[in-house]
Amino acid sequence: MTAVEGIVKARQSLPARIASRTGGGVLRVFLVLVGLFWLMPTVGLLLSSVRSPSDIASTGWWKTFTDPSQLTFHNYANLLDNRTITNSLLSTVAITVPATVLVVVIGSLAGYAFAWMDFPGRDWWFMVVVSLLVVPVQVALVPVAKLFGQIGIFETTVGVIIFHVAFGLPFAIFLLRNFFAEIPRELLEAARLDGAGEIRLFTRVVMPLGGPAIASLGIFQFLWVWNDMLVALIFADSKHPPITVALQQQVRQFGNNIDVLAPGAFVSMVIPLAVFFAFQRQFVSGVMAGAVK
């Protein structure tokens, strides 16, 4: 060990020295164990969804490791025969996709305007948007429900979408405005000198560079809307509820139909996970593209 290395090591704090000594294989094993522990509820739900109701009532899901004959896909056949669950999945998609797309599109346009366009009261309007971040959803439930009832969109898919878009936009504008503001001004000025207008500048320069932030926003918004139950329980159509409300109704009406609840809950969880990993690939490619540029 050289003298410089000795001085650097002496200046390291105790947590830094512990981390350097326990790095490598030990740290990887620890992280793997934490990940497996974190995934245990998901694995339990998956195994419960492929067991019969009698096996679920008699033994735990870990019994399948010693008795694989308990595994059956009969529960998923029952799930496909349950029109309430299948229709609720379609209703959830009909709510989540428009709410996510609208927030991403409107938030991107507004974020670009707040970052690079001059208009009267721009900073004050942005402060208003930021202040809306602290407004809880629960405060707006009653007044918005009355408003939707007066204009005739209460208990409709359109009403749920509008509510999610309204409460998703403040965070979207705040996130994208701050990200777009970090784009070098020289790059935008060079594009303007080449004859690019605001629309072309936004679509050809800002949007490609904003790929990481836009992908992150799409992930957050999709997961929030898909897993939401409070807004859907109040504003969604009771005859065609989203999956979260449909599963809750199954518990209230039948109580012990675990053969439908377990696979339904697992399917409702797998779909957003698949979307997350799909967006994650675009997120990584956006980061690499931004780094290259």
Disulfide bonds with the S-S distance in Angstrom:
none
